[in-house]
């Protein structure tokens, strides 16, 4: 099982525990994919900011 599939299963379990049961498996996978993409963008942004802060001294 891939990490994304495991994350989707965890998300499904957590949403079900909170009463959300109307989403399909593909919905959970899509949500996980979007979360991973947003985390990557945040990581790149933070790294770029760190590099800019260290700039030429």
Secondary structure, DSSP 8 states (H G I E B T S, - for coil): --HHHHHHHHHHHHHHHTT-----HHHHHHHHHHHHHHHHHHHHHHHHHHHHHH---
